[in-house]
């Protein structure tokens, strides 16, 4: 099956099918959190397709819509070729805002932001957890939603993806986004790199500080792993938390953070050929029996995905965190 690329010219009311004018393929990139989906292509100018910034773009692969977004950037060279960069609705969430929320869920946050900024929404199921506080000063809307995603995962263990699905802002649990194909040795993979590190998000001592107006001093809450400090040295995470949180809430937070961060990070980059469209946030079964310090036969969450679709081939690069 092939792909179809269409641009709707708002000024003319025409829809232009430009698949046959694409040079060097269409690039589609997604990240699980904190970034909009990106589509980039270069057109050999035929002087028929007239489109401008803000025009809608639709990209369909194997009869499935994988990207619905808008033109943001056009670059023309001296050969008449136009390189176009498009983003989905999440791009509009780069706007900054201030909120002071209490007892809001991830669903509540997305619904309010989408309504205020007049964005189209799809399915927004109840994520099942309300954060006791959400005080944000001059932060991007996407950063605010990302913080809700992270805190919901830490509290519940469930991973919720926030994405633009066929032109609608949607929340989907990662467990419901399973890839049917096995990926790895003997199945679509053409190469990989594997990295282990304690240099990124690894911490074995957590300090949470709560300002206390009554005493004029700060209240300290700690969680420590002496076992991993002996192996790696002391790696500390220090945060100031909201003064309205009670002791039980902060004690739970500090335990959750130690559980989440007190581990070696393992990251896998997998290169594929002729793979189906796979976006970040999906879960795939990865089979790499000779990876290094482990034999990998498990399902992994895809953190970022980059695809190139051309007339005669498909290539993809997936990045994943290996959790053991």
N, C-alpha and C positions, 0 to 999 in steps of 0.2 A: 504494500500500500504506500501511497505517496503523501504529499502535504499540499495544503492550499493556503495561500496568503492573500488576504483581501484588505484593502484600505477604503474607507468611506470618506469621500470628499464632501465635507459639510457645506462648502461654498457652492458646489455644483449639484449636490444631491445624488451624485453618481457613486457607484461602488466599483472599484477597480480591482480586478484579479491580476496580480503582478507576479505570480509564481514563476512564470517563464522568463521574467526579466531579472531574476535574482542571480547575482554573481557570487560564487564561492560559498553558497549555503546560507541558511538562517540559523542564528545562534540564539538559544533560549536558556536563560539562567534563572535559578531560583535558590533562595536561602530559607531555612526553616524559620528563622526569627529575624526581625529587625530590618528587613529590606524588601522592596517590591520585586516582583518578577520583572525581568528585563528581556526584551526581544530586540535583536539587531540584525540588519540585513543591508546589503548594498544593491541598488537597482541600476541596471544599465538603462539610461534615460531613453524613453520612446516617445516623449512629448505628447503622450495621451493621458497617462496617469497624473492628474493634478491634485496634490494633497498638501496640507499645511500642518503646522503645529496644532495639537489638540484634536486632530482627526482620529476617529476610532480605527483600530486595527484588530483583525481577527486572524489567528493562526490555528489551522486544523491539521492534525496528523492522524492518519489511519481512521478518518471519519470522526475523530474526537477533538473537541475544542481544548487546546492546551494553553492558549493565551488569548485574553481579550483585554485590550488596553488602548493606549493613546500615543500618538506621535509627540515626542518631547524635543528631539534634536534632529536636524538635517545638516549634513555636510556634503557639499558638492566639490568635486575636483575638476581639473582642467580637461578631463576626458568625458565629462558629462555624467559621471557616475555619482549617485546620491546615496550616501551611507545614512541610514535612519535608525535612531534609537527610540524605543518605545518602552513604557512602563504600564503596569496595571494600576488599579485604584489605590494601592498602598502607597504609591508615590505622593499622593496628596496628604498623607499622614506625616510628612516631614514638617508640616506646620507646627509651631510651638503654642503651648497653652498652659494655663495654671488651673489645677483642680485641688479641691480639698474634699475628699470622699471618705465616708465611713460605711463599713458593712456593704461594700460593693463587691460584686463578683466580676470575673472576666467578661461574662456576657453583658452585665450592666454597663461596664466601661465601653465595650465596643458599640453597644446600642446607642449610648448617649453621644459618643464622638461621631458616629456615622450620621445621626440625626442633625447634629450641629453643623456638620460640614457637608451635608446634602449628598451623601454617598449611598450607593445602592447596596442593599444587604440581601443575603440569602438565609440559609439555615443558621440560627444562632442558639443552639441548645443550651440548657442549664448546665454549667460546668461543675456544679455541686459544691462550691466552696466560696465563702464570702470573706474577703480580707478585712481585718479589723480597722485598717486605716489605709489611705492612699493620698498622701499629701505631696503634690508635685508643683514645683515652681519653675516656670519658663522651660519646660521640657518638650521635646517633640512628641506628637501624639503616638508615633510608632514606638518610641522609647517607653512611654507610659503603658501601652498595651503589652509590650515585651516584658516589662516588670511584672505585670499581672500574670502573664503566662508562666514566668519563672517561679513566682511565689505560689501559684496554684499547684504547679508540679511538685515543689518542695513539700507542700502541705499534704497533698493527696496521693502523690505517686503517679498521677495520670498526666499524660502529655497531650496538650491541646494545641493544634495547629491553627493559626490565624492566616487565612489566605484569600486571594481573589479567585473564585472559582466560576469561570464562564461569565465574568463581569459582575459578580456579586460577592460582597465581603461575607466570609463564612468561617465558622468554627467547626473543626472536625477533630475528633480524637484520633491520635496517631494509630491506635490499634485497629481502627476501621479503614486504614489506608494501606493495606497489604499488597505487595507486588506478587503476582502469581509465579513469575519465573525465578528459578534459582540462579544466582549470580556468582561467578567465581571460576575455579579451575574446571575447564571443560565446558563452560557455559557462558559465552558472550565476552568473558574477560580477556583483555589483551595485555594487561600488566597492572602492577600495583606498587604502592609504597606504604610502609607501616612505620609509625613513630610512637615511641613511648616517652613520657616526660612527666616531671614534677615541677615544670617551669611555667605552667599556665594557670590552671584553676585548682591547684592542689594546696590545701591548707590543713594543718593538724593542730592548730590552736585557734579557737574562735573567741573573740572578745566583742561583746555588744555593750554599748554604753547608752544609758538612758539619762538625760538631763533631769535633775530633781530640783524644782524651784523651792520646795519646802525646806530642804536642807542646805540648798546652795551648792551642793556637790553632785557628782555624777555617780549613778549606780552601775556597778560592773557585773556582767554576767559572762561566765566563761565555760568552755568545754575544751578538753585537751585529750590528745592521744599520746601518751608517753611511749607507746610501742613504736609508732611511726616517727616520732621525734628522734628516737634512738637510731633509726635507720636513715632518715633524710635530713635531720636537723630541724630546727624550729621554723615553720612556715605559718605566719600569722595572718588571719583575716580580722580586720578591725573596722567596726561600723558603729555609727551613732544612730539609734533607733528613735522612733517617735515617743515623746514623753507621756503620751496618753495610753500607751500600752501598759498592761499590768504585769506583775512579776511572772505569773503562770504563762502568759503569752510569750514573754521574752525567753523564758527558760525552754519552752518548746521550740522557739526559733533557733536558739543556739544549738540545741541537740540536732535539729534538722540540718543545719548548715554543716556541722561536723560530719554527719553521716554522708552528706552529699559531696563534700570536698576532700575528705580524707582518703584519697586513693590516687594511684598512678593514672594519668590520662593516657589513653591509647587511641591513636587516630589512624584511620585507613583511607587511602585514596585509591580508588578502583577505576581503571580505564576499561571501557566497553566498546564493542563494535556491533552494529545492527541491533541495538537495544530498543525496546519500546520507549515511549516518552515516560520518564520517571521524574517526578518533582521532589524537591526537598520536603521533608515531613512524612514521606512514605516509609514503610518498613519492608525490608527485603531480606530473604534468607541468603546468607553469604557462605560459600563453601571454599575455604582456603586451608587445606589440611596441614600445610607446612609454612605457616605464617612467620614463625620465629619462636617466641616464648610460649606460644599456644597453638593448638590446632583449632582453627576457626570453623565451627559448624553451628551457626546460630543466626537469629534474626537481629538485624541492626537498623537503627533509625538513621535515615539519610539527612545530614545536616545541610549540605549544599549539592546542587546538581547543575551541570553545564552540558548542553547538547548542541551539536551542529548537525543540521539536516541539509543534505544536498541531493541532487537528482540521482546519484549513483551510490551513495553510502551514508551511513549514520555513525557518528562517534559521540561518546559521552564520557564524562568524568564525574564520579560520585565521591563525596567526602563523608565519612562516618566516624563516630566515636565508638570504640569497642569497649563494652562494659562487661567485666568478668566478675 
